[in-house]
Structure formats: C-alpha cells, structure tokens
Amino acid sequence: MRRYESQYRFATLQTYPDGVTSDFHFAAEQGAQHAWRYPDLTTHVRYFSDLLRDGRLHADFGLGLDFHWPAVFDPKRSV
C-alpha cells in the first residue's frame, strides 16, 4: 500500500456508485482495482464445508476423531 500512500485522502462525504457513503477519496482506482476486488472464495468454502462434514461423520460414527462440536452443529439438538 506504500505505492498508493499519496493517492488517498479523507475529505467531504460522497456517495459512490455502489451506494456506499464515505469520506475516503482515492485517486489511483485504475491501478489498484486488482487489489480491491472481492476474492472468489468458492474453493475455500467447499473445502471447509467438506472438512466440517467429514469431521461430523467421524464424530457420529466413532471413527477415532475426538472433537466436541458446538451445539449449533448438533443434528440431534431440538430447536
């Protein structure tokens, strides 16, 4: 971010095209857009959900995984 330290300032409030209101002004949008995009975390979410599912299966079937799930993950818990 040192590259852009002279490119931003805080000034008057303005509403940006996405509806966000901010006093942050940035002058180098084109050069920095690659860093401002939301990352695609689909692969990470799928991996983590598989990890949780597999851990839950191990816990349910007593396959040696000693992990205590919070109540929110307990399918036997009545709501």
PyMOL commands that set and color helices and strands:
alter all, ss='L'
color gray80, all
select helices_A, chain A and resi 2-4+29-36+42-60+71-73
alter helices_A, ss='H'
color red, helices_A
select strands_A, chain A and resi 8-15+21-26
alter strands_A, ss='S'
color yellow, strands_A
deselect
rebuild
show_as cartoon
